[in-house]
């Protein structure tokens, strides 16, 4: 149980394009989803927290106009990297959990984004 | 603000040897997680430790938690090559603006060689 699907797993695109990444909880209702970014050989850095039906909360230093997050249903959150540039190339990982504080986060398989 | 520090950051081990990875966290947290990450992959959950003195074991890995010392350890027994990966600990924020969020350690890159 507790499967989180992330799509696509790998995307390569030209600088200036926008890229959308989907995160779906397949067998549970995720009231809260998290988006992380991981650069090579570094730890996971939380970008934002999204709760179903409300605006995402962004961590300090993360541009909300650059990284658009939508959590329109209890099973789907999307991250759109707008006007992507090479410095946005990274591994993006989502996680999902039920709303209670103590519930564990279930991680997606990640999306490797490469901007040329 | 909760901070999580792991050490060592890099660990090269011979097969068959034992070693411990340490995870210190700076403020109160009731839940401590250990994850494994293989190259190019996402996180695989290994252990969740819920209370002081908790010990969990799975195969050659054993994790423990001392909430008074704010320390968790991941002990590797008789290492094998298949254990080569990056290991992360993460503590759950119990209050403040980061309530309910995970704070990750830097990760320990483990390489097990013959």
Boltz contact constraints between the chains, C-beta under 6 A:
constraints:
  - contact:
      token1: [A, 43]
      token2: [B, 104]
      max_distance: 6.0
  - contact:
      token1: [A, 43]
      token2: [B, 106]
      max_distance: 6.0
  - contact:
      token1: [A, 43]
      token2: [B, 107]
      max_distance: 6.0
  - contact:
      token1: [A, 44]
      token2: [B, 104]
      max_distance: 6.0
  - contact:
      token1: [A, 93]
      token2: [B, 42]
      max_distance: 6.0
  - contact:
      token1: [A, 101]
      token2: [B, 100]
      max_distance: 6.0
  - contact:
      token1: [A, 107]
      token2: [B, 42]
      max_distance: 6.0
  - contact:
      token1: [A, 107]
      token2: [B, 43]
      max_distance: 6.0
  - contact:
      token1: [A, 109]
      token2: [B, 42]
      max_distance: 6.0
  - contact:
      token1: [A, 110]
      token2: [B, 42]
      max_distance: 6.0
